[in-house]
Amino acid sequence: MTLREYIEKQGVYSFQEKPFNEVDNILFSNLSYIDFREILPIAPRERLRLSEVCQKFTEKYDKKARRKLTTAPFIQAVLTDFLAMAETKRYRDVFLFHYVWELEYNSQFSALSFDVGDGFLYVSFGGTDESLVSWKEDFRLSYEFPVLAQEKASQYLRKSISFFGPKIRVGGHSKGGNLAMASYLLSPFWVRRKVQVVYNNDGPGFREKEFTSRRYKEMVHKLHMLIPEQSVFGVLLRHPSNYAVVKSSSLGLFQHDSTTWIVKNTTFERGKKSKWSERIEKRIFEWISSYPDEERESLIQSFFSVLERAGITKLSDFRLTKLEKILSIIKENQKLEKEEKEQLIHAFRRLLSPIKEEER
């Protein structure tokens, strides 16, 4: 069944009647993508019930206005799930608090906390949006730790814990999954001991240095990682081998959309990682291993410089940008060495080429 069907079916049960599960984790994780800046109170200690937040949201944005908020199908689906959640016994009285949304020159960050009502808080970190700033920060994970968003995540977790609740679940989707893990790694012991579960929902891992650290090893037994069968983002960088693979109703890159994951009872239906995903994971690992951090940083900076010169400011611009234009910019760039140009041309050809059915 779909997430929407899960909300309708399980929504009649409280968290005392049916305990919190990995599907609930996705629902709360996804809500941190919604722009609540003019809806939720600024003061971190102020709380509103989910049903109250929904009422304020629908008063401000009618159906037509909600369609204009974003063109991303994923966010539209999350908005619909949010409205459905507000009508249920399970979610309507969950408290929302400490909402943060920030976009700076080199960092994008959003987070939202929930007092679930079962003795736990769920701290949710927002994932990558369509902005080029956000994607550039994702790529920086391959050569830098901590990036600004990871530092903010740690500070945010510490504040949320100090406000309410002794027990914590922390999670996120996409980059938010990485931020959930980073918030744990960068926190002092008194914070880490309160965190019971860390959810990484198809988010990137870490470099070798962080992956082999003592705090990462401490976190692994608390980590619950979900990736779709054709995962790309969840296989970036180093990650543990005990992740769960889930089935999706979509294909290829679009399986990253967690609203397409198939629910079976109170869990996601399990699947098997595709050969396509395994090949991508292998190529990325080989690419990262072949360059020291400094060279990788230079190549990635060049990569995004090309995007900016091509007039690309958000992910959807790729649909409007011809590959020939990008390749021309690379070839004309006098600052790039011949080897760098060849690497960038190869990267863009792969990025903008359609996924072949037989490779999935």
Sequence and secondary structure as in RCSB ss.txt:
>XXXX:A:sequence
MTLREYIEKQGVYSFQEKPFNEVDNILFSNLSYIDFREILPIAPRERLRLSEVCQKFTEKYDKKARRKLTTAPFI
QAVLTDFLAMAETKRYRDVFLFHYVWELEYNSQFSALSFDVGDGFLYVSFGGTDESLVSWKEDFRLSYEFPVLAQ
EKASQYLRKSISFFGPKIRVGGHSKGGNLAMASYLLSPFWVRRKVQVVYNNDGPGFREKEFTSRRYKEMVHKLHM
LIPEQSVFGVLLRHPSNYAVVKSSSLGLFQHDSTTWIVKNTTFERGKKSKWSERIEKRIFEWISSYPDEERESLI
QSFFSVLERAGITKLSDFRLTKLEKILSIIKENQKLEKEEKEQLIHAFRRLLSPIKEEER
>XXXX:A:secstr
  HHHHHHHHTTS TTTS   HHHHHHHHHHTTS  TTTS SSTT EEEHHHHHHHHHHHS HHHHHHH   HHH
HHHHHHHHHHTTSTTTTT EEEEEEEEE SS EEEEEEEE SSSEEEEEE    SBHHHHHHHHHTTT SS HHH
HHHHHHHHHHHHHS SEEEEEEETHHHHHHHHHHHTS HHHHTTEEEEEEES   B HHHHTSHHHHHHHTTEEE
EEETT SGGGSSB  S  EEE BSS GGGGG GGGB EETTEE B    HHHHHHHHHHHHHHHTS HHHHHHHH
HHHHHHHHHTT  BGGGGGTS HHHHHHHHHH TTS HHHHHHHHHHHHHHHS   GGG 
